[in-house]
Structure formats: C-alpha cells, structure tokens
C-alpha cells in the first residue's frame, strides 16, 4: 500500500484492529500528521510501530517463569 492512511477508520482496517485501539496507538507513539482536522499516517510507520512491539515466544520472562516452576 502506498500513500497515506486516514485515522482511525482506514488505520483500523489496515491493521485489523478496532478504532479504539488505533487511538491508543497514537497515545503510545505511533507517528502521524495532522492537517486541519484530518489525521494521517503512513503504512510503513504503522508497520514500524507494530514491529517495535513484537513479543518473541522465547522471551527472558518466559525463561524465568519456566525456571521458577521447575523449582516447585
């Protein structure tokens, strides 16, 4: 997808989340521009934001929990 995505409806559709979730993303650092009353973001900004919140299945927390449970 090229160009700009309107917030919140097109962003919600692009990301398969609710419009409420998109508002939370804006509060938590998703880049956007505001032109008058129109808020826009770029697909690559959305992708970067989502990647920055990636959770791996082999996280350090998982390892600690596994170690603690083994000791019980």
Secondary structure as GFF3:
##gff-version 3
##sequence-region A 1 72
A	DSSP	beta_strand	4	6	.	.	.	ID=ss1
A	DSSP	alpha_helix	9	15	.	.	.	ID=ss2
A	DSSP	alpha_helix	19	27	.	.	.	ID=ss3
A	DSSP	beta_strand	33	35	.	.	.	ID=ss4
A	DSSP	beta_strand	38	42	.	.	.	ID=ss5
A	DSSP	alpha_helix	43	51	.	.	.	ID=ss6
A	DSSP	alpha_helix	60	70	.	.	.	ID=ss7
###
